[in-house]
Amino acid sequence: MATKIIEDERIQPLNDVGIAGAGEYVLYWMQQSQRAQDNDALEVAIQQANELGQPLLVAFGLTDDYPEANVRHYTFMLEGLRETRQALQRRGIKMVVHRGLPSQVALNLGQAASLIVCDRGYLRHQRAWREEVAASAGRRVLQVEADVVVPVETASDKAEYAARTIRPKIHRYLDRFLVSRRTTPLENHSLELDVDGVDLGDTGALLSELDLDRTVAAVSALYPGGTTVARRRLNRFIDRHLPAYDEHRNQPETDDVSHMAMYLHFGQISPVTVALAIRDSGAPQGEVDSYLEELIVRRELAVNFVYYTGDYEQYGMLPEWARKTLSEHRDDERPHRYSRPELEAGETHDPYWNAAMGEMRDTGYMHNYMRMYWGKKILEWSDTPEEAYETALALNNRYFLDGRDPNSYAGVGWIFGLHDRAWGERPIFGKIRYMSAGGLKRKGDPEAYVGKVDRLREQVK
C-alpha cells in the first residue's frame, strides 16, 4: 500500500502572518479531528514542530454551549477525547483540554506558540472560530483538512445539484487522496510543558461541572465513544456485515451497517481510514462500491452543500421547484396531524414510525432507510412544510449522536427535495418523493424492525 506525506491541497494558510520567533511550542488546536491516529492536521503540526526544533502542544476548547448539543453528545465526545489524550501521551505529546469558547482557548494558548495548526470544520460557527483565530493570533495559522477524502474546494468550486453531478468530480481525485500515511515521530517531546487542563479521567465528574442540557441521556451502553471502539466496529462490520451490505442497506430489521457516522462526526476516525479498510477488505466489489458511495460521494456532497450554502439550516435554501410544489399543496387535507411533542413521544398511529422515533430518542441512532421514512412522514403529518422542516431538523440534531452535522442538514433537506428530482405529483407532497409503510413491507420486514428496536431500547434502560 502506498504511503505519502500530506497533500498540498489539504493545507491552507488562514493568514499571511509569519511564524513567531520566540515561541515556546507549536500549537495544534484540535477541534474537529479528535483522534491521535490517521490525523493529517496532527501530522502537519508534528512536522512543523520538528522543523522548528520545538515541542508540540495539542489543545481542545471545551465549551458548555455548543449549538444544540446535550449530555448525550458530550459524553460520547469526552470518552473519545480521554482516549485521544492517552494515545498522544504514548507518542510523547501533551494534550490539554481547556474550558471556554474554542477560538478563545486557541488564542490564549497561541500567545506562547510559534505557529498554530488547526483542523477544519464546515458549519458556520466552526468557520467563524477559525477566522477569529486567524485574524487575532498574530502568528501564522495553518488549516489542515483532515475529515474528508477529497478536499472540498478540490472536488468542486460550487454547490452541486446532486450526487450524480459531484460523483465524477470526486472519483477523478480518489487515486490522489485515498492513500495511507506515515506517522511522524515528534523529536522534542512535550509532556513536560507547564500547561494544565481539565481532568479527563473522570468523565462523569467533568460532565457534572458543565452547564448542559441533561434531558437527553447518554447511550454509552450501546455506543461508547473513542477511536478504539470505532476501529473495532469497523473491523466487525467488514468481517460480518459488509458482504450483505448492498442487499440489506434498505432493510432496517437487519444490522448490516457500520455505525461509523457518529465516529466520523466527532472526528474519532478518519474517512480515509474507513475507505481504505473497505477498499482493501476483499469483499465483493459491488458491496465495496455501494459502501464507498455512501461514505465518500454522499457524505462529501453534504459537506459541499453546507460549505457553499450560507443558509444551509433554513427552509428557504431548498430548491425553488421543491418549495413551489410544497407551497401549491400546503392546503391539502392531511388525514393525520401531529404536534412536535406527539412526534417526539412516538405517539402516532404508525407503529413503524413510532419504533424509528424510539430508536432515535433512546439510542441516538436510526437505520438510514428509516431516517428517510421518518422524515417523509413528518412532512406528511405536519400542518405546513415549514413546520415539518423545523421539526425534523430539531429532532435530528437533538437525539442523533451524529446530529448537527453536514449530513444532518443535507439529509433533512433531501426529505424536502434537496439533491433530488421531481417525481409524480400527489397530495401534500406535490412532486417531492413519497415513502409509505407499504414500501417498507415490500423492501423488508418492518415488524421485525419494531422487535429489534424494542430489544435495543432495553439495553439502554
N, C-alpha and C positions, 0 to 999 in steps of 0.2 A: 504494500500500500504506500502511495506517495506521501512524503512529508514536505512541508514547506513553511516558511515564515508567513506572517500575516500579510494579506494582500493590501496594496496601497489604497484601494477603493474603500477599505474598511476604516481607514484612519483619516480623520478630518480635523485640522486646526480650527478651533472656535474663535480664536482671536489672533492678532498679529503681534502680541507682546512677546518679548524674549524670555529666556529661562533666567530665573533669579539666581545670581551667582553665589549668594551667601546662604542658600537654603540648607536645611538640615537633612532633608529626605525628599524623595519623590512621593507624592500622594496619589494613590488610586482611590478615587471616590467611587465606591461600589454602590450602585443603587438598583439597577435592573438585573445585571448578570450576577446573581447571588450564589456564586459557586467558585470553587478552587480548582476545578478541572475543566479543560477544554474551554477556557475563557480567554478570548482574544484580547480583551481590554487588560486583563491581568498580565498576560504575556508581554504586551507592549509596554506596560508600566515597569515590569521587571527589566526588560531590555533597556529602557531609558535610564533606570536606576543604575544598571551595570555600566552604561556608557559614562554616566556622571560620577561613578565611584561612590554612590550613596546607598543607604538603606531604603527600603520601601515600606511605607505605611499604608495600610488599607483601612478605609473608614466607611461606615454606613450611617446615614442620617435616619433616625427613628422618630417619626412624627406621630403624635396622637391622632391627628385629624386628616389622615389620608382620605381623599374623597371616596365616600360610600363604603369604606372598609369597616369591619367589625371584628369581634374577638375570634371568629372562625378564621378569617383571613390572617390575622396577626399571629395566631397560634401556629398555623402552618408555616408562615414565613419565619418566625423565630426558631422553630425547630430546625429549619434549613440553615439559618444563619449560625446557629450554635455549631452545627457540623462543619460549616464552611470555615469558621474561625479555627476549629481544631485541625482541619486539614491544612490550612495556611501555616499554622504553628509548626506542623511537621516539616514544612518547607522552609522554616526559619523566617517566616513573615508575620509581622504583628498586625492584627486586625482589631480595631476598636469600633464600638457602636456608641454613638452619642445621640442623646435625645435632642430634638429640635427640628426646625424646618430643614430638609436635606440640603438645600442650597446654602443655608447659613452655616450648617455643620461643615460643609466643604470649604466655605470661605474662611471660617475660623481656623481650621487645621491647615488650610492652604497658606496662611500667613508665614508659616515656617517651612514651606515647601519650595523647592526649586522649580517644580513643574507639577501640574495637576493633570492626571489622566482620568477620564470618566467613560462609562459605557453609555449606551443610547436608549432613550425611550421615545415613543412616538405620540403619546397623548399630549394634550395642550399643556397641562401643568408640568409634565415631565420635561417638555421642551423649554418651558419658561424657567424652570430651575437651572438648567444648563446654560441658558442665555444669561441669566443673572450672574452665575459664577464666571462665565467668560468675560462679562462686562466689568466685573468688580474685582477680580482676583489679583490683578497687577502682575501676573506671570502667565506664561503660556498654558493654555488649556487644550488638550488633545482629546477628541471624542473617538471612541472605537466602537464600531457597530458589530456586536457580538451575538445577537439573538435572532438573526435571520440568516438564511443560507446565502441569498443574493442580496447585496446592499440595495436599499430601497431606491435610491436615485440611479443606480446602475441598471436596475431592472426596467425602470420607466421614469419618464420625466413628467408624468401627468396621472390624474386619476383614471384608472382603467375601467372600462364599461362592464367587464365580466371576466370570468376565469378564462374563457376562450381567447380573450384579447391579451391577457398577461402571460398565459401559458408559454407561447413560443418565445417570448422575451426572456422569461426565467430559464427555460430549457437551453437557450443559447449560451448561458453562463455557467451551467451546472458543472461542467468539467473543470472550470477555473476555481470555483468556490467550494465545491463539495470534496474537500481534501482533509486529511488528518494533519495534526500539528505536532511539532516538537515542543516539549516542555523545557522552559528556560530556567536553570538554577539561578537563584539570587546570590550574587557574590558577596554582598555585605548584609549579613543577617540583621534583622531589625527587632528581634524580640526584646532587646534591652532598651529600646526607645522609651523615654519617660513620658508616656501618654497613656492615660487611663480611660476606660469606658465603662458602660453599664455591664452588669453581671448577666451573662447569657446562660449560666449554669443552671439556674432555676427559672424555667420559662414561666411557671405559674406565678412566682413572686413578681417577676417583671411585668407580666400582664396585669397583675393587680394594681400596679403603680400607674398604668396608663389610663387615660381618660377615653374609654372605648364604648361603643355600642355593644352591650353584652346580651342582647336579646336573641342573637343567633349563635347557637352553641358550636364549639369546636367539634371536629369529627375525626380526631386522631386515631380512634379505634379502627376506622376504615382507611383513612388517608393521612398517614403521618407525612410530615414534610422532610425534605432533605435529598441530597444527591444520591446517597447510597440506596434509599428506597426507590428513587426514580430509576436507577440503573437496574435494580433487582426486578422491578415491574417490567421494564423494557425487555430484559432477558427472558422473563417468564412469558411475556407476550409473544416473542419470537419463537420460543420453543413450543408453546402450547396452542397459540391462538392465531398467529399470522397465517398459517396455511388455510384457514377458513375465513379470513378477514373479508374478502370481497363478497363471498356468498352470504355472510351473516351481518354485514355492516348496516343493513336495513331491518334487522330482526332483533328488536330490543330485549327479547327474552333470553338471548344468548349473552355471553360475556367475552366475545372475541374482539375486544377493544383494548387499546394500550394504556389508557388513563394517563397519557403524557401531558394533556392540556394544562393541568394545574401546575405541573412541574416546569413546563415551558413558560407559563405565565410569570412565575416568580424567578425565572432565570436559574433554576436549580439544576437544569440540564440543558445542554446546547442542542439546538435543532440539527446542527451538523453532526453531532454525536449520534443522535437518533437516526438521522437519514443514512449515515454510513453503516450503522448496525443493521438496518433494514436492508439496504442495498446488498450488503455482503452476507446476508443470512443464509443464502442457499434456498430460500423459499421460492415457489413458482413465480415466474416473472410477473404474471398477472396480479398476484397478491402484492408483490413489491410495488408495482406501478400504481396500484389503487391506493396503497397507504401513502406513498410519496406524493401523490396528487393532493391528498388532504394536508399532509404535513408541510409541504413546500408551496404548491401553487395556491391552494385555498387560503392557507394561513397568511401567506405573503400578499395575496390580494387584499386581505383585511388590513394589513399594515399599510399597503399602498393607499387604501381608502382613507384611513384616519390621517395619514401624513399629508395627503393632498386635498383634504376636505376640512375646512376650518370649523364647520358646524356639524361635525360627524355625529353628535349625540342628539340632534334636533330632527323632528319630523320633517321640517322643510327641506332637508338635504336629499330626500327621496327623489327619484327620477320624476320628471314632470308628468310622464304618462301614468305613473303609478298614483300620484296624488290626484290627478284628474279623474281617473276611473273610480278611485275610492270616494272622491267627492260626489261624483254622479250617483253613487249608491248609498250615500250616508243616511238617507231617509228610508231605506228599505226596511221592511219588517224583519225583526230579529226574534225568532221563536224563543230563544234563551238569552237572558241578560244577567250578568253577574257583576257585582261590585268588586273592587280590588280586595277588600277583606275576605269576601266569599271565595275569591280565587286563591288567595294566599293560604286559606284554610283548607283548600281542596274540597269545597262543598258545592260541587256541580252534579249534574245528572249523569256525567260520563265517567265510569269507573276507571277507564284507561287514562284519561286526563288527570283524574284525582291521584292515581298512582304516580304519574310523572311529576306532579306537583309535590307529592310526598317524598319522592326520591330527591328532588331538588332541595326541598326545605330541610329535610332531616339528614341527608348525607352529603350535600354540597356538590353532587354530580347528577347528570342525567344522560342517558344514552342519546347520541347525537340525532338519531332518527326521531326519537320522542321530543327532542328540543324543537324540531320543526313542527311536529303535530301540536305540541303545547302552544307555540306561538300563533299558529294559524287559528286555533280555537279561541284564543284571547281576542284576536281580530273579529272573529265571528260573533262573540258574545258580549262585546263592549258597545256602549252607546254610540261612540264615534271612533273613527280610525285613529284620530289624535290621542284619545284616551287610551285606546288599545296599545299604541306605541309606547306611551309613557308607562303604562302598567308593565308591559313585557320587559322593558329595559330596566325598570326599577327592581322587579323581582329577580331578573337575571343577575344584576350587579349585587344584590343583597345576599343571595343564597349560594350562588356558584363559587367554588374555590377559584375558578378561572374567570370570574366575572370582572368587570371593569378593565377589559382587555380589548385590543383592536378586534379580535374575533367576536367579542360581545356586541360591539357596535355594528359590525358588518353582518353578524348573524341575525340580530334583531331587525336590521334594515332589510335583510333578504326576505323575511316574513312578509314585508310590505312592498316587495318588488325590486329592491336593490340587487344589482348583479344578476337579474333575472330578465325574462322577456314576458310579453303579454300572452295570456292564454285565452281560452274560450270564455266569453262573458257569462256571469252568473250573479244571482242576488248577493248583496252585501260585499262580495269580493270584487265585483266588476271583472277586470281582466287579470287580477292577481291570482297566482297559483293557489289552488284549493287542495286541502287534505281532509280525509274523512276517516271515521272509525272503520268503515268498510275497507279502505285502503290498508289500514293496519292489519286487518284479518287476512287480506289477500297476500300480503308480504310476509307475515309471521304469525305469532301466537300471542296476542295481547293479553289473554287470560293468564298465560304462563308468566308474562311480564309482571302482571299485578302480583302474582305469588312471589316472584323474585324480589320485588320492591318490599313486600311485607317482611321477608327474611332479612334484607339489608337493614331495614329500619330497626329491627330487633337488635341488631349488632351495635347500634349506637345509643341505645337506651341506657 
